[in-house]
Amino acid sequence: MVGLQARPTAIDLFAGAGGLSTGFQQAGFDVVAANDSDPYAAATYRLNHPSTLFVGGSIESITEAEFLGGTGLHRGELDVLVGGPPCQAFSVYNHRRGMHDERSGLFREYLRMVHGLLPRMVVIENVTGITSIDGGRAVHDIKDSLRNLGYHVESAVLKAEEYGVPQERRRIFFVGSRSYLPIRWPTPTYAACENIFTIGHNLKPLVTVDEAIGDLPTLNNSEGAEKMDYTAAPVSDYQRQSRSGSAWVFNHVAPQLAPINLERMKHIPPGGSWRDIPYQLLPAGMKLANRSDHTKRYGRLHPDGQACTIMTRCDVHWGAYIHPYQDRAITVREAARFQSFPDKFQFLGSRGEQYKQVGNAVPPLLAAAVANDVAFMLAEQAVESRA
């Protein structure tokens, strides 16, 4: 990160468990306050970000004065307001998605906070599906509203795997600045091996599934514990990075699957899917499916590839969430590794709530890549203001 005289400040709205906050902290920001309405995510956030003021409850009931009073900042002093308004209304996985969904208007609450806090910069993250709803109405609304508030704003779709996240994940980011200096976007640092020699620029190979989770304790179906010892030494840079600062493996429990699913898994090779399951063992609905459809269902991760997009339920019936070698679904910890959360980050609540928190999060490494460029732009603004 480009050094500033003091650590730049950030407030995180719709923070969830804290993926954006974690990434911005890794980039050197002081995340002074955060908000979320989900009580389980709030508990997880407070545990992992004890020095951050957490204002719980619905964003509609919170005023900017609560953030300003709690942090000692005045309007216009905050460096960056970040947030990922709930994305279910825009997700391509939501077949009833659209602007009629009340959650699609929550980004307007973010904009209300922009007006009240007047940060130097803003960062909004969302699913790429937001670009196709009502002809991109939400995208236009966000940009027009920020411009009306005096911000120069651009958007870009970023690929998480190009920034060291071992997962195929696409997200749109909006970055706005009160300065008209150019908006910077992070340069990819990772690429598929076949592209490295073509693209160049000292890119690293994409982080693989095995490099991400290969050191975690072996489990059978329904085995594991919320806290356990490591049983093997790290063998990849990613594993060493993930384990930094943690003496334990947290949230490493394999979901209990029905015997029929265990029988199905025996027939699925690494990289395979439901199409490898004998016809007589298929669920009734999938016996009618075309073999070209639902390619991720009952998918077994390939150790040399990347994980599919981690969603709020790592259900083997809906995606490629079978361990590459072990006949079981991936654990919350493995999902968190694919999202690039450090091992010291603990998730609270029921197992279902833990998966939800992981799936809803912005991968910290992706957030950090964006944050580094935001820090650079803030440094440029500081120089400009002194000129």
N, C-alpha and C positions, 0 to 999 in steps of 0.2 A: 504494500500500500504506500502511496505517496504520503510522506510525513507532513503533518500540520503542526502548528504550535500547540494545539490542544486536540484531544480526541474529538472527532466530529460526532454530533449527537443524532440520534434517530429515535423515532416513535413508531411502533409497529401496531397497526390496526388489523382486526380479523386475524390475530396472530396464531391461533390454533396452538399446537404444541411448541411452536417457535422455530420453524425451519428458516424463515427469513431472518429472524433475530440472530440465530446461531451463525448464519453466514455473514451477516454484517458485523457481528462481534469478531469473527475470525479475520475480517478485513480491517479491524482496528477501530470500529465504531463503538461508541458508548450508547447502548440502547437504554434510554432513560425511562421509557414507559411503554406499556403495551395494553391491548384490550382483546378480549374474546368473550362470547356469551356462553360457550360450552363449558359446563363445570368440570368435566373430566380433563379436557384440554387445558383449562385454567390451572388445575392442580399440577399437571405435568409441567406447564410453563413455569409456575412458581418454584417448583422443585429444582428445575434446571437453570433458572435465571433469577437467583435469589436477590440480586442487587437491583433488579428492574422493578419500578413501580408498576404493579398490575392493577388495572381498573376493570373489574369484572362487570358483566351484565350486557344487556342489549345496547348496541351503539346508538340507537335512537334516543336512549335515555341519558346519554353522556354528553357533557358539554366540553368545549375546548378549555374552559376555565379549570376543569378538574385536572387536565394534563399540565396546564401552565402552572397552576398553584402547587401541584405535587412535585414538579421538577425544578421549580424556580426560574423557568424560562419566561421570556416575554414574547408577545406576538412578533414574528419576524426573526427570532433568534434561532429557532430549530433548524438544523442543517438539512435533514431529510425526513419526510414522512413516507413510510413504506406500508404496503398492505396487499393482501390478496382477498378481495371481497368474495364471499361464497360463490363457487363456480358451478354448482349443480345445474342451475338454470341454463347454462350455456354448454354443458358437456354433451358431446356427441353420444355418450352412453345413456343420456336421459332422453327417452323418446318423446317426452312431453315438454321438452325444453322450449323456451321462448320468452319474450319480454313480458308475457302475462304472468309468469312466475314471480311471486313477490320478492324472491331472493335476487332477481335480476336488477332490482332497484337499489340494492344495498351499496352499490358503488357510488350512488348519490350521497350517501352518508359519509363516505370517504371524502367526497368533494366538499361537503359541508365543513369537515375538519380542516381541509386545505385552506378554505376561506378563513376559518377561525384561527388557525395556527400560523398561516403564511410562512411555511418553511422555504428555505432556499431552493430545495429540490424535492421532487416527489417521484416515487417508484410504485407502480401498480403492476401486480402479476395476475394472470388469469389463464384459463384454458384457451386453446386456439379456436374452440367452437364459438367463442364470442364474436369472431369475425364474420360468421355466416348467419347469425340471427337477424331477421328483419333487414337483410341487406347490409349488415354491419352497423346497424343503428347505434348499438351500445358503444362501439369504437368511436364513431363520430361524436356521440354525446360526451364521452370522456375527453376527447381531444378538444372539442369546442368549448367545453366547460373550463378546462384548464387554461386554454388560451384567453378566455374571457377574464380569468383571474390573473392574467399577466405572465403566463408560463409559455415558454417555447417548449413544445412537446413532440416527441417522436415515438414510434413503436417498432418492435422487432420480435420475430419468433426465434427463440433460442433452443438449441438441442442440448439437453443435459449431458449426454454422453460425450459431447465435444469439450466438456470442462471437467472431465475426470469422474463423472457419475456413472456407475456401471449399469445403466438402465436407459432404455429407449424412452425418452420423455420430451415432449414438445410443449413449450409454454410461451405465451405472448407477454412481453413486458412493455409498459409505457414509462418513459422517463421524461420528466419535465423539469425545467430550470427557469428561475427568474432572470437568469443571464441569457444573452443571445449568443454566447460562445457555443461552438459545435457540440452536439450530443455525441458522446463516445459509447461504443458498444464493445463488449469483451471479444478479443480475438480468440478463436478456438485454439486449444492447446493439445487436443487429442483427436485422432482420426483412425478410421479403419486401416489395417496394415496395408491393404492394396492401394490406398490413396496417399499414404505418407510420402512415397517417392515422387508422386505426381505433384502433390501440393507443396511439400517441403516445409520450410519454416520451423524446423526442429520439433515437429509434432511428435507426441508420444502415441503408442498404440492404445486403442480403447481398452479400458479396464474390463476384464472378463468376469463372469460369474464365479469361476473358481478362484480368481485373484481376490474377489470380494468376500467370499464366505467360506473358502476351503479350509480355514483354520478353526472354525467353530466346532464345538463338541458334537459328536455323532449322536443322533437320536433315533429311536423308533417311534412309530405312531403313538401319540398322546404322552410321550416322555418329555422330560425337561424340568426346568425350574425358573422362577423369577430371578434367582440369583445363583450363580454356579461358577466353579473354577474353569479357567481355560485348561484344555487338555492337550494342546499342541502349540508349538512355537509358530509365530507368524513367518510366512515365507514370501510375501509380496510387500511392496512398498505400501499398497493400499491397506493391507491388513495391519501393518505397523502403524500407519497413520490413524487407522480406526481405533486401535487399542491404546493409543497415547493417553495417559492420564487415568486409565481404568485398570483396576486389579481384578475385576470380575466381569462375567458375562451376564447381562440383565435381559429379562423378557425372552428367554430362549426356551419356549415350550411348544412342542408340535401339537397342532389341533388334533382332536380325536375324530378320526374318519371311520365311516361304516365299513364293515368287511367287504362289501361289494366294491367300494372304491379302492381298497387295498388290492383286491384281485385284479382290477382294471390296470392299476399302475404297473403290475408285473410285466405287462405286455408293451409298455411305452418306453422306448429308448431315449437317451438324451437328444433333445431337439425334436422329439416326436410329439404326437397329440392324440386326440380321440380316434383319429383314422387308423391308429395302430391297435386299437382295442378290438378283439373279436366281436363280430356282429351280435352274438347272443348275450354278450356282457354289456352292450351299450344301453344307456337310458332309453326309454321308449321314444322320447321325442327326437333323439339323435339318430335313431334308426331310419327316420324319414328325411334326414338332412342330406344335402348335397355334399360330396366329399370336398368340394372347393370352399365350403362355408365354415365359419366358426373355427378358423385355423388355430386359435390359441386355446380352445377348450381342452381340458385335460392335458395341457401342455407340460412336458418335462423340460426344465431349463437345460440348455446346453452349456457345459462348463467353459467352452471357449467362446461363447457368445455373450450378449448382454441380456439382462433381465428385461422382460416386457414391462410396460408401465405399471407401477405399483399403485393399486387402487385401494379403496377403503375396505374392501373385503378380498382377501387373498384366497378365494374359493376356487378349488381345482376345477369345478364344473364350469367356471366362467373365464378362466385364463390360465396362462402358463405359470402355475405356482407350485409345481411339484419339484422337489429337490432333485438336482441332477443325478445323484447316486443313491440316495436313500428313499425308500418307498413311504413318503409322507409329504404333507404340505410344508411350505416354508414357515418359519417362526416369525414372530414380531421382530426379533433381533435381526434376522436375515433380511426381512423387508426393510428394516432401518438401515442396514449396511448398503442395500441397493439404493436407498435414498441419500446415502452419504452422511448419515448422522454418526457422530462418534460413539464408541461403545459406552462411554461414561454417561451418556444421555439416557435417562430412564423414563419409561412410559408408565403412567398410572391408569387405574380404572380396570374394568373387565377386559378380557382378551379382545372381545369385539371392539371395545372402545379404543384399545391400543392400536389395533390394525387401522381403525378409522383415522386416528391421529397421524399415523405414519403416512397413510395414503393421501391425506389432505395436505400434507406439508410441501413446501418448496424445498427441494434438495439443498442443503446448506452449501455445498460446493458450487452449485449454480448461483445461489444468492451471493456468495462471496465474490464470484467472478464479476457480477454486476456491481457489487459494492466497491470493488477496487477502482472501477472506472468512475463511479459516483464520487469517490474520494479524490480522484485526480481532477475531476471537474470542479469540485469545491475548492481545491488548492488553486486552480486557475482563476476562479472567481475572486479568491482572496488577493491574488496578485493584481488582478484587474482593478479591484476596489482601492488598492493602495497607489495605483499608477496616477 
